[in-house]
């Protein structure tokens, strides 16, 4: 069994040797966002998605690419 002192020395040593100091923070998102619409192009849902996309792109600071996938319920857990 480890004594408290040995445990604390081991914990401090592990913390000092951890590579977290070299990890660089990443900005989110770092590439374009894909907005998947589960209906064919030209419908109401597609039109609303295309109206929302530019405003969302400005707020997030990333381009948004619209993808239409007919029968998209299987992609969204339905």
MODELLER restraints for C-alpha pairs under 7 A, 6 or more apart:
rsr = mdl.restraints
at = mdl.atoms
rsr.add(forms.Gaussian(group=physical.xy_distance, feature=features.Distance(at['CA:32:A'], at['CA:62:A']), mean=5.73, stdev=0.5))
rsr.add(forms.Gaussian(group=physical.xy_distance, feature=features.Distance(at['CA:32:A'], at['CA:63:A']), mean=5.11, stdev=0.5))
rsr.add(forms.Gaussian(group=physical.xy_distance, feature=features.Distance(at['CA:32:A'], at['CA:64:A']), mean=5.77, stdev=0.5))
rsr.add(forms.Gaussian(group=physical.xy_distance, feature=features.Distance(at['CA:32:A'], at['CA:65:A']), mean=6.90, stdev=0.5))
rsr.add(forms.Gaussian(group=physical.xy_distance, feature=features.Distance(at['CA:33:A'], at['CA:62:A']), mean=6.89, stdev=0.5))
rsr.add(forms.Gaussian(group=physical.xy_distance, feature=features.Distance(at['CA:33:A'], at['CA:63:A']), mean=6.37, stdev=0.5))
rsr.add(forms.Gaussian(group=physical.xy_distance, feature=features.Distance(at['CA:33:A'], at['CA:64:A']), mean=4.79, stdev=0.5))
rsr.add(forms.Gaussian(group=physical.xy_distance, feature=features.Distance(at['CA:33:A'], at['CA:65:A']), mean=6.10, stdev=0.5))
rsr.add(forms.Gaussian(group=physical.xy_distance, feature=features.Distance(at['CA:34:A'], at['CA:64:A']), mean=5.79, stdev=0.5))
rsr.add(forms.Gaussian(group=physical.xy_distance, feature=features.Distance(at['CA:34:A'], at['CA:65:A']), mean=4.77, stdev=0.5))
rsr.add(forms.Gaussian(group=physical.xy_distance, feature=features.Distance(at['CA:34:A'], at['CA:66:A']), mean=5.93, stdev=0.5))
rsr.add(forms.Gaussian(group=physical.xy_distance, feature=features.Distance(at['CA:34:A'], at['CA:67:A']), mean=6.74, stdev=0.5))
rsr.add(forms.Gaussian(group=physical.xy_distance, feature=features.Distance(at['CA:35:A'], at['CA:64:A']), mean=6.60, stdev=0.5))
rsr.add(forms.Gaussian(group=physical.xy_distance, feature=features.Distance(at['CA:35:A'], at['CA:65:A']), mean=5.95, stdev=0.5))
rsr.add(forms.Gaussian(group=physical.xy_distance, feature=features.Distance(at['CA:35:A'], at['CA:66:A']), mean=4.85, stdev=0.5))
rsr.add(forms.Gaussian(group=physical.xy_distance, feature=features.Distance(at['CA:35:A'], at['CA:67:A']), mean=6.03, stdev=0.5))
rsr.add(forms.Gaussian(group=physical.xy_distance, feature=features.Distance(at['CA:36:A'], at['CA:66:A']), mean=6.06, stdev=0.5))
rsr.add(forms.Gaussian(group=physical.xy_distance, feature=features.Distance(at['CA:36:A'], at['CA:67:A']), mean=4.79, stdev=0.5))
rsr.add(forms.Gaussian(group=physical.xy_distance, feature=features.Distance(at['CA:36:A'], at['CA:68:A']), mean=5.92, stdev=0.5))
rsr.add(forms.Gaussian(group=physical.xy_distance, feature=features.Distance(at['CA:36:A'], at['CA:69:A']), mean=6.87, stdev=0.5))
rsr.add(forms.Gaussian(group=physical.xy_distance, feature=features.Distance(at['CA:37:A'], at['CA:46:A']), mean=6.55, stdev=0.5))
rsr.add(forms.Gaussian(group=physical.xy_distance, feature=features.Distance(at['CA:37:A'], at['CA:67:A']), mean=6.04, stdev=0.5))
rsr.add(forms.Gaussian(group=physical.xy_distance, feature=features.Distance(at['CA:37:A'], at['CA:68:A']), mean=4.83, stdev=0.5))
rsr.add(forms.Gaussian(group=physical.xy_distance, feature=features.Distance(at['CA:37:A'], at['CA:69:A']), mean=6.03, stdev=0.5))
rsr.add(forms.Gaussian(group=physical.xy_distance, feature=features.Distance(at['CA:38:A'], at['CA:68:A']), mean=6.04, stdev=0.5))
rsr.add(forms.Gaussian(group=physical.xy_distance, feature=features.Distance(at['CA:38:A'], at['CA:69:A']), mean=4.89, stdev=0.5))
rsr.add(forms.Gaussian(group=physical.xy_distance, feature=features.Distance(at['CA:38:A'], at['CA:70:A']), mean=5.35, stdev=0.5))
rsr.add(forms.Gaussian(group=physical.xy_distance, feature=features.Distance(at['CA:38:A'], at['CA:71:A']), mean=5.77, stdev=0.5))
rsr.add(forms.Gaussian(group=physical.xy_distance, feature=features.Distance(at['CA:38:A'], at['CA:72:A']), mean=3.77, stdev=0.5))
rsr.add(forms.Gaussian(group=physical.xy_distance, feature=features.Distance(at['CA:38:A'], at['CA:73:A']), mean=6.26, stdev=0.5))
rsr.add(forms.Gaussian(group=physical.xy_distance, feature=features.Distance(at['CA:39:A'], at['CA:46:A']), mean=6.94, stdev=0.5))
rsr.add(forms.Gaussian(group=physical.xy_distance, feature=features.Distance(at['CA:39:A'], at['CA:68:A']), mean=6.08, stdev=0.5))
rsr.add(forms.Gaussian(group=physical.xy_distance, feature=features.Distance(at['CA:39:A'], at['CA:69:A']), mean=5.81, stdev=0.5))
rsr.add(forms.Gaussian(group=physical.xy_distance, feature=features.Distance(at['CA:39:A'], at['CA:70:A']), mean=4.50, stdev=0.5))
rsr.add(forms.Gaussian(group=physical.xy_distance, feature=features.Distance(at['CA:39:A'], at['CA:71:A']), mean=6.26, stdev=0.5))
rsr.add(forms.Gaussian(group=physical.xy_distance, feature=features.Distance(at['CA:39:A'], at['CA:72:A']), mean=6.51, stdev=0.5))
rsr.add(forms.Gaussian(group=physical.xy_distance, feature=features.Distance(at['CA:40:A'], at['CA:68:A']), mean=5.76, stdev=0.5))
rsr.add(forms.Gaussian(group=physical.xy_distance, feature=features.Distance(at['CA:40:A'], at['CA:69:A']), mean=6.32, stdev=0.5))
rsr.add(forms.Gaussian(group=physical.xy_distance, feature=features.Distance(at['CA:40:A'], at['CA:70:A']), mean=4.91, stdev=0.5))
rsr.add(forms.Gaussian(group=physical.xy_distance, feature=features.Distance(at['CA:41:A'], at['CA:68:A']), mean=6.17, stdev=0.5))
rsr.add(forms.Gaussian(group=physical.xy_distance, feature=features.Distance(at['CA:53:A'], at['CA:64:A']), mean=6.27, stdev=0.5))
rsr.add(forms.Gaussian(group=physical.xy_distance, feature=features.Distance(at['CA:57:A'], at['CA:63:A']), mean=5.39, stdev=0.5))
rsr.add(forms.Gaussian(group=physical.xy_distance, feature=features.Distance(at['CA:57:A'], at['CA:64:A']), mean=5.82, stdev=0.5))
